[in-house]
Amino acid sequence: MNPRERLAGLRRVLGKEDVRSLARRYFVANGFDGTLTSIGVVLGAYMGGSVDNGLAIIGIGLGAAIGLGTSGIWSVWEIERAETSRELLQLEAAMMTDLEDTQLTRDFRSEQIVLALAAATGPVIGVLVTLFPLLFEGVFLSLFQAVLLSIAFGVLLLGGVGAYMGSISKQRWYVAAARMGLAGIVVAIITVFLPG
Amino acid sequence: MVRLRRIVLDILKPHEPKLVPFTEQLTEPEEIRGVTAKLVDIEENVRRIRVTVEGEDIDMETLEEHIMDLSGSIHSIDEVSCGETIVDDPWLPN
């Protein structure tokens, strides 16, 4: 398959509402995981007292991003591979023919790629956005300020995603934003009160 | 060589690709002038459609390959028109 056909296939797959909806779910669900993990990591590292600079916390956070991103891409790839193989077997049985190397199987593969990427980029973006203020620790922010700003970025990101989900589901966007943002605050409070 | 001008096929296909993109893609070869697809039956995983293809000189082999690539399976060839002009079936009701 040449690059032009591959691109046409990708465009075809992205045009399907069910694929877009599933990609959105994976992106948001894993992004939620990533952002909350990042808030926990940032605050946990600061409260633990073993790190005294923003870059060290960024290093820990990036480790979490790699873990969550790999988990997202790997698990969704395997889940979708199993699901599409099952669907393909059912179709082949119904049609009494081999559907290997048809547009359908190529589209299944493209769907797998799109969904796995959505599942991986969600948590990575969540972690990176939350870690961003820590880059300015020592430049014009103290570690405490950078950590607070980092949590605020995480909560705002969650709120933004909540607002978007609320708007596409025709709910009150600010209520959906507050509900999502609240999760970040809850994680922060639990981390603060953790023993040690 | 006799020119194939019109062919009517009975095709079994999965629900995807849907009827519009399926029909659109069948018109891609240059020699195809037009395609009409009609839904005949829907089952749980597949649907049966009747496809009429018209063109100047339809390459049957290419058409078959194209339909197979779109995950369709030709069940039967129901009507064929060859030659300079398309002669309509006189027994068909008007």
Interface residues (C-beta under 8 A of the other chain):
Chain A: R12 Q90 L91 A94 M95 M96 T97 L99 T102 Q103 L104 D107
Chain B: L12 K13 P14 E16 P17 P21 E43 E44 N45 V46 M68 D69 L70 S71 S73
